[in-house]
């Protein structure tokens, strides 16, 4: 099924025609129908998706995109990220290398059989 067919199906589900959707969004008559031969602009496609209560992904592919759960980041992590993002790319790469070195050094100093409150013998 092409994107125009999906739009038509969604519009029909709202008891509307494609012409009615075009009118509601201020598009010229036949705009959506032309999308079988030429690609729509991103902003028009987004307006149609929002109006029909769906996603651009669904209109384009017929499938909803999988949403990645948001990561929980501590306040220290957010502060570090703000600092990191303010650096030039070269410095970001250097900082990543330093962080990896710090992590490896920390892992190398741990004694696997000893808890943090005990001393290694």
C-alpha positions, -999 to +999 in steps of 0.1 A: +000+000+000+014+034-009+014+064+014-015+081-004-036+049+001-027+049+038-037+086+041-070+078+023-076+049+047-069+071+078-091+099+064-119+074+057-116+062+093-125+098+103-153+099+077-133+124+056-121+124+020-086+133+010-100+165-005-115+174+029-081+167+046-064+190+020-090+217+027-086+215+064-049+218+062-050+247+036-034+225+008-044+230-028-069+205-043-051+174-055-019+180-034-020+147-016-029+128-047+002+141-065+023+123-038+019+091-058+043+106-084+063+132-064+075+133-028+058+157-004+077+182+016+085+172+052+064+199+067+033+189+047+037+152+055+041+161+092+009+183+091-011+154+075+003+129+101-006+152+130-040+160+116-048+123+111-034+113+145-006+091+133+031+093+127+051+102+096+066+067+099+032+051+096+023+071+066+056+063+049+060+026+058+027+014+073+045+006+105+050+026+137+086+032+147+098+015+178+104+040+205+136+036+225+130+041+262+146+072+276+178+067+296+178+079+332+208+101+337+220+113+371+225+150+378+263+145+376+258+127+342+237+156+329+263+181+341+291+161+324+270+158+292+265+196+291+302+201+295+311+175+269+287+190+243+303+224+248+337+210+237+350+210+202+349+175+186+387+170+189+385+176+227+354+153+229+375+125+214+404+131+238+380+132+267+365+099+257+400+084+256+407+097+291+375+084+304+383+049+290+417+050+305+402+061+339+377+032+337+404+007+329+426+020+357+397+017+381+388-018+371+425-029+373+428-017+409+398-037+421+403-070+439+375-092+427+372-112+459+372-082+483+343-059+490+348-021+491+350-020+529+376-048+533+414-047+527+430-071+503+457-094+519 
